[in-house]
């Protein structure tokens, strides 16, 4: 154990909806619903999760920073799986009013879902499923950033204050 996999994800919201991607054929995760865009850090991004998520957003959805607002790192999760430690940086952002809601991804099918508990019924990767559940219940009502450690049953979240 010592291998690290650093990934970032962004969830786009607009008008009480959230954009999810159905990703197929990934070498890292099973076919499932994931964030709007995301992926692995490039070498020059290892100390800048925001740069990674903005690049992925542009590459996968052709959305640039001018088309979004309120980009915020909300969750950082850690999980040990397949002999590696996976660090995921989950961002949330709002698509500005008037932007095209008919987005297309080169990574799979995208679909807008109501931002409600029905999201908990979708097939998602383990940590993403727990991030969405926490976000619906707590995260979307705060300006906090949370750290989460995964165990076999759940992801345990704690407020991650800056001090």
N, C-alpha and C positions, 0 to 999 in steps of 0.2 A: 504494500500500500504506500503510495506516495505520488501516484499520478493524479493530476488535477485536470478537471475539465471546467473551464469558465465560459458561461453562457449568459446572454442577456435577452430579455423579452420585453416587448411593449404591448400593452393592451390599449387600443384606441376606443374611446367612448364618444357618443354623440346622441343628444336627445334621449337620454335614459336607455341607450342601447350600447352594446359592446361588440366589437368586431373580433371574431375568432377565425382561426385558420384550421382547416382539416388537413393535417400533414400526413402524407402517405410515403412509405418507402424510406423513411429516415434510418440511418445506421445507429442512431442514438436512442430513439424512442419508438414505441409501437405506434401504429396508425391511430391517431387521436386528434381531438380538438386542442389547439394550443393558442398562445397569444397571437395577436394580429401579425406580428413579425418578430423575428429573433434568430439568434444563432451564436456561433462561437466567436470569441474574441480573436482579432488579428493581433499579431505580435506587437505592433505599435499601439494597441489599445489596452494592453494588459493592466494599465493603471487608470483607465478611463472608460468605465461601463457606459457612460452617457454617449461617448463617441461611437462605441460599438452599436448601441441600440439605434442611434440616428442613421448610421451606415446601413444597418439591416433594414430599417424602415424604408429607406430610399431604394435599396436594391430589390426588395421583395414586393413593395407596394407602390413605388414611385411617389412616395410622400416625403416631402422635405420639411425642414424645421419651420418654415414660414406657414405651413398648412395646419400646424398644431399649436396648442397652447397648454399651459399648466403641466408640462412634462415633469414628472416627479418620480424619483426612485422610492418605491413604497415597500418593497420586500427584498431581502437577501436570504436565500436558503442554502443549507448545506445538507448533502445526502451522500452516504457511502453506498456505492453500487458498482457491480462488475469490476471490482478491484481499483476503483478510482473514487476520488472525492469530487462531487459535482457541486459547483458554486453557481447559483442562478441569481441574477439581478433582474427583478421584475419592476418595470416602469409602467406608469399609467399616464395617459395624455388625452386631451380632448381634441377632436377634429374640429377645426373652426367652422362656425356656421357658414353655410353656403358652399362648403367644399363638396366635392363629388362623393356621394355615399355609395356609388357603384364601383367600388375599388376591386381590382383584380390582383391576384398574387401569382408569382411564378413558382411558388412552393406548394401549391395545393388550392383547394376551394375555400373562399372566404364567405362568411355569412354574418349578418347583424342579428344579434339576439337581444331580447329584452333583458335589462339588468335586474334580474330577480332570481328567486330560489330555484327556478327551473334549470339554471345553469349547473346546479349541483347534480343533475341527472345525466349530464353529458360525460362521455368517455374522455378523460384527460390524463396526462402524465401525473404521477403521484404528487409531487410538490405543487404543481399548477392547480390541481384539484383543491388542495388545502389553502393555497393562496386565494383562489376565487371565493371559497367559502368564508374565509376570514375577511376578505375585502367586502363582501356583501353584508356581513354582520357588523363589522367594526371599521375596517380600513377606509371605506369610502366616506365615513363620517368624521374622520380626523385628518390632520395634516402630518401625522407621525410616519416614521419609517420603522419597519419591523424586521427583526432577525428571526429566522426559523430554523430549527434543527429537526431533521426527520428521524423518526424511529420506525419500527416495523408497522405501527398502527396509525401514526399521525405525524403532523409537523407541529411542534410546540413553538409558538410565537411569543416574543418579548418585544416590548418597546425598545428601540435602539436610539436613545437620546444622544445628542452631541454634547460633550462636556469637556 
